[in-house]
């Protein structure tokens, strides 16, 4: 028998209109002044204003820090730490997708632990809990608002630093699909397949167990049913709401089971080329899982069943082949690019990308450890 620890925020608001309900929760915790962490786009398009309005109604002061980049950097983090201290804040409200959420978690930990964010790379590098964070999410995919993971780019090394730290867990998460209605189809697709990657990697990792399998398989089922609808019609509030539930299910699965080599390889593309994380995951997912299935196919029958494929009389290996094809078809349906070269990736960098991928913290969760040559070949296949 083995024991498990299950990490999840203590308060999680979900469903259409739930943003309006967060005010009393903030008041209960006695917070006085927030650093609102977001990006310039969200701070100018009305989304951040909706959160500011909730804070104002709740009589909570705030200062705005909107310097977050799509792949947030160490500079973004430490500028945010300065803003937090200069404005004498006592908690953080993060508004956005994975980038503002990751940045907020990094800021919160540096405030309470000191030092430089580069010293936090890896697993469990801090002693003190983050300052309290209220995470208002605006995309259905990354699950950063639920998890103990965050990723910050070291711009000097061109490396995405993966941090896994229970002290980064937020106090309150908010997933209101009404904040996601106007998101572009391409972003909806990328973040949706990111959630699928979280779910599938959480299933095939050796760290999986019955609780994480249950939530991850439920996420897979919902994604295949509702992601195409959300991409086709961004105002389909039912599809948007279902995708927020997916994010929670997949997020708590990988938060407690782990990830694998899809993320290990995708992080390097983001670090070197500043590419969207969800797109990189989506392109790599069928390639990596095909290789995983060759070594450990037994989990793929359950995934095939969750997708809705007919598994009667089929071997695990046959189910795995159908799962890989179903992932490819879903990516094609929602408009994921098919080749890395379309995104500016150059073959000359593959050696460096493979080296970094093998050192990535997520690599440890894969069912097998590929060689450097095998990693290069997987990159080449979609180059």
DOVOGU-260406 format. One record per residue (C-alpha): residue in three letters; z, x, y; residue number from 1. Coordinates in pm, whole numbers. Each point is the difference from the previous one (the first is absolute). Example, Ala and Ser with C-alpha at 12.3 -4.5 7.8 and 13.67 -1.06 7.14 Angstrom:
BEGIN
+--------+--------+--------+--------+-----+
| residu |      z |      x |      y | num |
+--------+--------+--------+--------+-----+
|    ALA |    780 |   1230 |   -450 |   1 |
|    SER |    -66 |    137 |    344 |   2 |
+--------+--------+--------+--------+-----+
This chain:
BEGIN
+--------+--------+--------+--------+-----+
| residu |      z |      x |      y | num |
+--------+--------+--------+--------+-----+
|    UNK |      0 |      0 |      0 |   1 |
|    UNK |    -71 |    117 |    356 |   2 |
|    UNK |    137 |   -124 |    331 |   3 |
|    UNK |   -199 |    -90 |    312 |   4 |
|    UNK |     72 |    -34 |    371 |   5 |
|    UNK |   -196 |   -272 |    182 |   6 |
|    UNK |    -53 |     54 |    374 |   7 |
|    UNK |   -101 |   -285 |    231 |   8 |
|    UNK |     96 |    -93 |    359 |   9 |
|    UNK |    295 |   -239 |     20 |  10 |
|    UNK |   -184 |   -257 |    215 |  11 |
|    UNK |   -370 |    -86 |    -36 |  12 |
|    UNK |   -168 |   -277 |    200 |  13 |
|    UNK |   -331 |   -131 |   -136 |  14 |
|    UNK |   -233 |   -290 |     68 |  15 |
|    UNK |   -195 |   -150 |    289 |  16 |
|    UNK |    204 |     -6 |    320 |  17 |
|    UNK |    287 |    211 |   -132 |  18 |
|    UNK |    -12 |    239 |    300 |  19 |
|    UNK |    174 |   -271 |    203 |  20 |
|    UNK |    294 |     12 |   -242 |  21 |
|    UNK |     85 |    369 |     38 |  22 |
|    UNK |    188 |    -35 |    330 |  23 |
|    UNK |    323 |   -142 |   -147 |  24 |
|    UNK |      0 |    274 |   -267 |  25 |
|    UNK |    -17 |    266 |    271 |  26 |
|    UNK |    276 |   -172 |    195 |  27 |
|    UNK |    221 |    -10 |   -311 |  28 |
|    UNK |    -29 |    376 |    -36 |  29 |
|    UNK |    108 |     50 |    361 |  30 |
|    UNK |   -289 |    217 |    118 |  31 |
|    UNK |    -29 |     54 |    376 |  32 |
|    UNK |   -319 |    194 |     75 |  33 |
|    UNK |   -308 |     64 |   -214 |  34 |
|    UNK |   -262 |    268 |      5 |  35 |
|    UNK |   -313 |   -201 |    -77 |  36 |
|    UNK |   -224 |    236 |   -199 |  37 |
|    UNK |   -368 |    -98 |    -15 |  38 |
|    UNK |   -350 |    119 |     95 |  39 |
|    UNK |   -195 |    -51 |    320 |  40 |
|    UNK |   -236 |   -257 |   -152 |  41 |
|    UNK |    277 |   -229 |   -120 |  42 |
|    UNK |    185 |     49 |    327 |  43 |
|    UNK |   -303 |   -125 |    192 |  44 |
|    UNK |   -143 |   -277 |   -221 |  45 |
|    UNK |    293 |   -242 |     11 |  46 |
|    UNK |    157 |     73 |   -340 |  47 |
|    UNK |    280 |    218 |    138 |  48 |
|    UNK |     55 |   -259 |    275 |  49 |
|    UNK |     97 |   -256 |   -265 |  50 |
|    UNK |    273 |    232 |   -123 |  51 |
|    UNK |    112 |     80 |    355 |  52 |
|    UNK |     31 |   -373 |     61 |  53 |
|    UNK |    233 |    -40 |   -299 |  54 |
|    UNK |    216 |    286 |    128 |  55 |
|    UNK |     13 |   -150 |    349 |  56 |
|    UNK |     99 |   -341 |   -134 |  57 |
|    UNK |    274 |    174 |   -200 |  58 |
|    UNK |    123 |    183 |    313 |  59 |
|    UNK |    -77 |    339 |   -153 |  60 |
|    UNK |   -128 |    277 |    226 |  61 |
|    UNK |   -285 |    226 |   -110 |  62 |
|    UNK |   -206 |    303 |     96 |  63 |
|    UNK |   -355 |     46 |   -129 |  64 |
|    UNK |   -135 |    306 |   -178 |  65 |
|    UNK |   -370 |    -53 |    -79 |  66 |
|    UNK |   -132 |    350 |    -76 |  67 |
|    UNK |    -36 |    -52 |   -377 |  68 |
|    UNK |   -335 |    119 |   -142 |  69 |
|    UNK |   -177 |   -144 |   -308 |  70 |
|    UNK |    121 |    297 |   -209 |  71 |
|    UNK |    326 |     71 |    186 |  72 |
|    UNK |     82 |    361 |     80 |  73 |
|    UNK |    313 |    208 |     42 |  74 |
|    UNK |    -59 |    -14 |    378 |  75 |
|    UNK |      0 |   -382 |    -14 |  76 |
|    UNK |    336 |     12 |   -178 |  77 |
|    UNK |    177 |    242 |    232 |  78 |
|    UNK |   -133 |   -166 |    315 |  79 |
|    UNK |    144 |   -320 |   -142 |  80 |
|    UNK |    337 |    167 |    -59 |  81 |
|    UNK |      4 |    105 |    367 |  82 |
|    UNK |    -88 |   -354 |    110 |  83 |
|    UNK |    281 |   -142 |   -215 |  84 |
|    UNK |    260 |    232 |    149 |  85 |
|    UNK |   -122 |    -15 |    360 |  86 |
|    UNK |      7 |   -380 |     -5 |  87 |
|    UNK |    346 |     -9 |   -167 |  88 |
|    UNK |   -117 |   -228 |   -281 |  89 |
|    UNK |    218 |   -103 |   -295 |  90 |
|    UNK |   -270 |   -127 |   -238 |  91 |
|    UNK |   -375 |     -2 |    -57 |  92 |
|    UNK |   -251 |   -285 |    -22 |  93 |
|    UNK |   -325 |    116 |   -161 |  94 |
|    UNK |   -314 |   -208 |     57 |  95 |
|    UNK |   -319 |     68 |   -193 |  96 |
|    UNK |   -135 |    110 |   -334 |  97 |
|    UNK |     94 |    307 |   -198 |  98 |
|    UNK |    -39 |    248 |    287 |  99 |
|    UNK |    260 |   -150 |    239 | 100 |
|    UNK |    228 |    -78 |   -295 | 101 |
|    UNK |    -12 |    357 |   -131 | 102 |
|    UNK |     49 |    141 |    349 | 103 |
|    UNK |    299 |   -224 |     66 | 104 |
|    UNK |    166 |    109 |   -324 | 105 |
|    UNK |    -56 |    364 |     84 | 106 |
|    UNK |    138 |    -46 |    353 | 107 |
|    UNK |    303 |   -183 |   -136 | 108 |
|    UNK |     84 |    278 |   -245 | 109 |
|    UNK |    -49 |    284 |    247 | 110 |
|    UNK |    232 |   -177 |    248 | 111 |
|    UNK |    282 |    -19 |   -256 | 112 |
|    UNK |    -63 |    328 |   -185 | 113 |
|    UNK |   -145 |    237 |    260 | 114 |
|    UNK |   -240 |    284 |    -67 | 115 |
|    UNK |   -378 |    -21 |    -25 | 116 |
|    UNK |   -189 |   -260 |   -201 | 117 |
|    UNK |   -176 |    281 |   -190 | 118 |
|    UNK |    331 |     75 |   -167 | 119 |
|    UNK |     10 |   -350 |   -152 | 120 |
|    UNK |   -308 |     37 |   -222 | 121 |
|    UNK |     72 |    -84 |   -363 | 122 |
|    UNK |    271 |   -208 |   -162 | 123 |
|    UNK |    340 |    -86 |    148 | 124 |
|    UNK |     25 |    269 |    268 | 125 |
|    UNK |    240 |   -184 |    236 | 126 |
|    UNK |    375 |    -67 |    -13 | 127 |
|    UNK |     30 |   -287 |    246 | 128 |
|    UNK |   -157 |   -345 |     10 | 129 |
|    UNK |   -265 |    -69 |    260 | 130 |
|    UNK |     88 |   -190 |    312 | 131 |
|    UNK |    -47 |   -372 |    -76 | 132 |
|    UNK |   -366 |   -108 |     -4 | 133 |
|    UNK |   -148 |   -348 |     32 | 134 |
|    UNK |   -349 |     42 |   -146 | 135 |
|    UNK |   -255 |   -258 |    121 | 136 |
|    UNK |   -310 |     52 |   -210 | 137 |
|    UNK |   -352 |    -96 |    107 | 138 |
|    UNK |   -218 |     96 |   -300 | 139 |
|    UNK |     18 |   -107 |   -364 | 140 |
|    UNK |     -8 |    317 |   -203 | 141 |
|    UNK |    205 |    311 |     70 | 142 |
|    UNK |    346 |   -145 |    -79 | 143 |
|    UNK |    161 |    272 |    212 | 144 |
|    UNK |    237 |   -261 |    142 | 145 |
|    UNK |    151 |    -56 |   -347 | 146 |
|    UNK |      4 |    347 |   -146 | 147 |
|    UNK |    185 |    331 |      3 | 148 |
|    UNK |   -331 |    186 |     45 | 149 |
|    UNK |   -163 |    115 |    322 | 150 |
|    UNK |   -282 |    241 |     81 | 151 |
|    UNK |    -40 |    221 |    308 | 152 |
|    UNK |   -291 |    238 |     68 | 153 |
|    UNK |     78 |    364 |     67 | 154 |
|    UNK |   -290 |     58 |    236 | 155 |
|    UNK |     32 |    379 |    -17 | 156 |
|    UNK |    -43 |     15 |   -379 | 157 |
|    UNK |   -224 |   -311 |    -15 | 158 |
|    UNK |    233 |   -137 |   -267 | 159 |
|    UNK |    147 |   -344 |    -42 | 160 |
|    UNK |    368 |     56 |    -70 | 161 |
|    UNK |    137 |   -252 |   -248 | 162 |
|    UNK |    366 |    -87 |     44 | 163 |
|    UNK |    198 |   -204 |   -253 | 164 |
|    UNK |    345 |    -75 |    138 | 165 |
|    UNK |    236 |   -291 |    -59 | 166 |
|    UNK |    145 |     62 |    346 | 167 |
|    UNK |   -327 |   -121 |    156 | 168 |
|    UNK |     39 |   -357 |   -132 | 169 |
|    UNK |    -27 |   -250 |    286 | 170 |
|    UNK |    266 |   -259 |     85 | 171 |
|    UNK |   -235 |   -299 |     40 | 172 |
|    UNK |   -366 |    -45 |    -93 | 173 |
|    UNK |   -220 |   -268 |    155 | 174 |
|    UNK |   -333 |   -105 |   -150 | 175 |
|    UNK |   -151 |   -284 |    198 | 176 |
|    UNK |   -363 |    -72 |   -101 | 177 |
|    UNK |    -62 |   -152 |    342 | 178 |
|    UNK |      9 |    357 |    138 | 179 |
|    UNK |   -282 |     96 |   -239 | 180 |
|    UNK |   -251 |   -279 |     70 | 181 |
|    UNK |   -228 |    197 |    232 | 182 |
|    UNK |     -5 |    322 |   -200 | 183 |
|    UNK |   -359 |    122 |    -68 | 184 |
|    UNK |   -147 |    -58 |   -346 | 185 |
|    UNK |    -28 |    376 |    -67 | 186 |
|    UNK |    370 |     55 |     76 | 187 |
|    UNK |     97 |   -302 |   -210 | 188 |
|    UNK |   -202 |    139 |   -291 | 189 |
|    UNK |    137 |    355 |     27 | 190 |
|    UNK |    364 |   -106 |     24 | 191 |
|    UNK |    -46 |   -257 |   -278 | 192 |
|    UNK |   -139 |    256 |   -244 | 193 |
|    UNK |    277 |    235 |    111 | 194 |
|    UNK |    244 |   -263 |   -129 | 195 |
|    UNK |   -199 |    -21 |   -325 | 196 |
|    UNK |     29 |    379 |    -33 | 197 |
|    UNK |    376 |    -24 |     47 | 198 |
|    UNK |     23 |   -264 |   -271 | 199 |
|    UNK |   -219 |    172 |   -258 | 200 |
|    UNK |    150 |    344 |     53 | 201 |
|    UNK |    348 |   -154 |    -33 | 202 |
|    UNK |   -104 |   -149 |   -335 | 203 |
|    UNK |   -154 |    309 |   -158 | 204 |
|    UNK |    261 |    250 |    120 | 205 |
|    UNK |    256 |    117 |   -258 | 206 |
|    UNK |    267 |   -113 |    248 | 207 |
|    UNK |    -89 |   -367 |    -48 | 208 |
|    UNK |    240 |   -243 |   -165 | 209 |
|    UNK |     13 |   -374 |    -63 | 210 |
|    UNK |    109 |   -104 |    351 | 211 |
|    UNK |   -266 |    209 |    177 | 212 |
|    UNK |   -265 |   -106 |   -252 | 213 |
|    UNK |     74 |   -367 |     72 | 214 |
|    UNK |    -43 |     32 |    377 | 215 |
|    UNK |   -301 |    232 |    -22 | 216 |
|    UNK |   -188 |   -220 |   -247 | 217 |
|    UNK |     67 |   -305 |    217 | 218 |
|    UNK |   -145 |    193 |    296 | 219 |
|    UNK |   -316 |     88 |   -195 | 220 |
|    UNK |    -59 |   -365 |    -88 | 221 |
|    UNK |     37 |   -120 |    359 | 222 |
|    UNK |   -215 |    279 |    148 | 223 |
|    UNK |   -301 |    -81 |   -218 | 224 |
|    UNK |     34 |   -367 |     90 | 225 |
|    UNK |     70 |     18 |    373 | 226 |
|    UNK |   -126 |    331 |    146 | 227 |
|    UNK |   -369 |   -104 |     -2 | 228 |
|    UNK |     99 |   -321 |    181 | 229 |
|    UNK |    200 |    189 |    264 | 230 |
|    UNK |   -291 |    240 |     58 | 231 |
|    UNK |   -256 |   -282 |     18 | 232 |
|    UNK |    203 |   -214 |    241 | 233 |
|    UNK |    273 |    175 |    196 | 234 |
|    UNK |    134 |   -336 |    116 | 235 |
|    UNK |     65 |   -119 |   -356 | 236 |
|    UNK |    376 |    -19 |     50 | 237 |
|    UNK |     70 |    -75 |   -367 | 238 |
|    UNK |   -182 |    315 |   -108 | 239 |
|    UNK |    172 |    202 |    273 | 240 |
|    UNK |    340 |   -129 |   -108 | 241 |
|    UNK |    -66 |     75 |   -366 | 242 |
|    UNK |    -95 |    355 |     95 | 243 |
|    UNK |    337 |     45 |    174 | 244 |
|    UNK |    169 |   -100 |   -326 | 245 |
|    UNK |   -223 |    249 |   -183 | 246 |
|    UNK |    112 |    275 |    232 | 247 |
|    UNK |    363 |    -74 |    -77 | 248 |
|    UNK |    -57 |    -17 |   -375 | 249 |
|    UNK |   -206 |    320 |    -15 | 250 |
|    UNK |    226 |    178 |    248 | 251 |
|    UNK |    323 |    -54 |   -187 | 252 |
|    UNK |   -179 |     96 |   -323 | 253 |
|    UNK |   -117 |    345 |    111 | 254 |
|    UNK |    314 |     46 |    210 | 255 |
|    UNK |    197 |      6 |   -323 | 256 |
|    UNK |   -254 |    118 |   -261 | 257 |
|    UNK |   -207 |    255 |    192 | 258 |
|    UNK |   -367 |     63 |     75 | 259 |
|    UNK |   -258 |    240 |   -143 | 260 |
|    UNK |   -309 |    208 |     51 | 261 |
|    UNK |   -200 |   -256 |    198 | 262 |
|    UNK |    247 |     43 |    283 | 263 |
|    UNK |     27 |    376 |    -56 | 264 |
|    UNK |   -375 |     35 |     53 | 265 |
|    UNK |    -29 |   -259 |    277 | 266 |
|    UNK |    270 |    166 |    210 | 267 |
|    UNK |   -208 |    317 |     23 | 268 |
|    UNK |   -307 |   -185 |    127 | 269 |
|    UNK |    216 |   -154 |    270 | 270 |
|    UNK |    158 |    333 |     91 | 271 |
|    UNK |   -321 |    202 |     21 | 272 |
|    UNK |   -248 |   -264 |    124 | 273 |
|    UNK |    232 |   -253 |    167 | 274 |
|    UNK |   -148 |   -278 |   -218 | 275 |
|    UNK |    153 |   -347 |    -54 | 276 |
|    UNK |    252 |     19 |   -283 | 277 |
|    UNK |    -93 |   -334 |   -156 | 278 |
|    UNK |   -369 |     85 |    -16 | 279 |
|    UNK |     72 |    333 |   -171 | 280 |
|    UNK |    226 |   -169 |   -256 | 281 |
|    UNK |   -260 |   -267 |    -69 | 282 |
|    UNK |   -278 |    251 |    -68 | 283 |
|    UNK |    217 |    215 |   -226 | 284 |
|    UNK |    178 |   -277 |   -193 | 285 |
|    UNK |   -265 |    -74 |   -269 | 286 |
|    UNK |    -76 |    371 |    -48 | 287 |
|    UNK |    360 |    108 |    -53 | 288 |
|    UNK |     94 |   -301 |   -213 | 289 |
|    UNK |   -297 |     59 |   -229 | 290 |
|    UNK |    137 |    348 |    -67 | 291 |
|    UNK |    356 |   -130 |    -37 | 292 |
|    UNK |   -118 |   -255 |   -255 | 293 |
|    UNK |   -154 |    272 |   -214 | 294 |
|    UNK |    345 |    151 |    -45 | 295 |
|    UNK |    222 |   -308 |     11 | 296 |
|    UNK |   -191 |   -330 |    -38 | 297 |
|    UNK |    284 |   -226 |   -115 | 298 |
|    UNK |     86 |   -145 |    345 | 299 |
|    UNK |   -356 |   -114 |     72 | 300 |
|    UNK |      2 |   -307 |   -223 | 301 |
|    UNK |    276 |   -148 |    216 | 302 |
|    UNK |   -195 |     87 |    316 | 303 |
|    UNK |   -315 |   -161 |   -143 | 304 |
|    UNK |    193 |   -317 |    -78 | 305 |
|    UNK |    144 |    -11 |    353 | 306 |
|    UNK |   -349 |     32 |    146 | 307 |
|    UNK |   -109 |   -295 |   -212 | 308 |
|    UNK |   -224 |    184 |   -245 | 309 |
|    UNK |    -35 |   -120 |   -358 | 310 |
|    UNK |    196 |    249 |   -212 | 311 |
|    UNK |     -4 |   -186 |   -331 | 312 |
|    UNK |    -86 |    238 |   -285 | 313 |
|    UNK |    -56 |    296 |    231 | 314 |
|    UNK |    162 |    342 |    -28 | 315 |
|    UNK |    196 |    161 |    284 | 316 |
|    UNK |   -295 |    236 |     52 | 317 |
|    UNK |   -245 |   -290 |     32 | 318 |
|    UNK |    234 |   -176 |    243 | 319 |
|    UNK |     26 |    318 |    206 | 320 |
|    UNK |   -380 |     20 |     33 | 321 |
|    UNK |    -10 |   -360 |    123 | 322 |
|    UNK |    284 |     61 |    246 | 323 |
|    UNK |   -184 |    296 |    154 | 324 |
|    UNK |   -317 |   -207 |     34 | 325 |
|    UNK |    196 |   -291 |    153 | 326 |
|    UNK |    151 |    234 |    260 | 327 |
|    UNK |   -345 |    134 |     87 | 328 |
|    UNK |   -135 |   -353 |     34 | 329 |
|    UNK |    289 |   -110 |    221 | 330 |
|    UNK |    -50 |    303 |    227 | 331 |
|    UNK |   -370 |    -79 |     25 | 332 |
|    UNK |     71 |   -367 |     77 | 333 |
|    UNK |    238 |     82 |    287 | 334 |
|    UNK |   -223 |    274 |    144 | 335 |
|    UNK |    174 |    327 |    -83 | 336 |
|    UNK |   -232 |    303 |     57 | 337 |
|    UNK |   -130 |    152 |   -322 | 338 |
|    UNK |    -41 |    367 |     97 | 339 |
|    UNK |    233 |    246 |    174 | 340 |
|    UNK |   -302 |    171 |    156 | 341 |
|    UNK |    -49 |   -318 |    206 | 342 |
|    UNK |    339 |     78 |    155 | 343 |
|    UNK |    -75 |    364 |     78 | 344 |
|    UNK |    160 |    168 |   -301 | 345 |
|    UNK |   -157 |    338 |    -77 | 346 |
|    UNK |    -22 |    167 |   -342 | 347 |
|    UNK |    117 |    329 |    151 | 348 |
|    UNK |    350 |   -149 |     44 | 349 |
|    UNK |     43 |   -124 |   -359 | 350 |
|    UNK |    180 |    313 |   -116 | 351 |
|    UNK |    259 |    -36 |    276 | 352 |
|    UNK |     33 |   -376 |    -57 | 353 |
|    UNK |     66 |     54 |   -371 | 354 |
|    UNK |    263 |    267 |     67 | 355 |
|    UNK |    187 |   -229 |    239 | 356 |
|    UNK |    -29 |   -301 |   -234 | 357 |
|    UNK |    163 |    189 |   -287 | 358 |
|    UNK |    298 |     79 |    227 | 359 |
|    UNK |     35 |   -356 |    133 | 360 |
|    UNK |    329 |   -177 |    -82 | 361 |
|    UNK |   -188 |   -300 |   -144 | 362 |
|    UNK |   -173 |    217 |   -260 | 363 |
|    UNK |    322 |     12 |   -200 | 364 |
|    UNK |    -27 |   -372 |    -77 | 365 |
|    UNK |   -339 |     19 |   -171 | 366 |
|    UNK |    -22 |    -57 |   -379 | 367 |
|    UNK |   -155 |    346 |    -42 | 368 |
|    UNK |    -46 |    313 |    208 | 369 |
|    UNK |   -368 |     80 |     63 | 370 |
|    UNK |   -125 |    352 |     47 | 371 |
|    UNK |   -133 |    114 |    335 | 372 |
|    UNK |   -353 |    -11 |   -142 | 373 |
|    UNK |     52 |   -361 |   -113 | 374 |
|    UNK |    124 |    -98 |    345 | 375 |
|    UNK |   -307 |    157 |    162 | 376 |
|    UNK |   -226 |   -189 |   -242 | 377 |
|    UNK |    168 |   -331 |     89 | 378 |
|    UNK |    -59 |     66 |    369 | 379 |
|    UNK |   -361 |    100 |    -73 | 380 |
|    UNK |    -65 |   -322 |   -188 | 381 |
|    UNK |     33 |   -204 |    318 | 382 |
|    UNK |   -126 |    267 |    242 | 383 |
+--------+--------+--------+--------+-----+
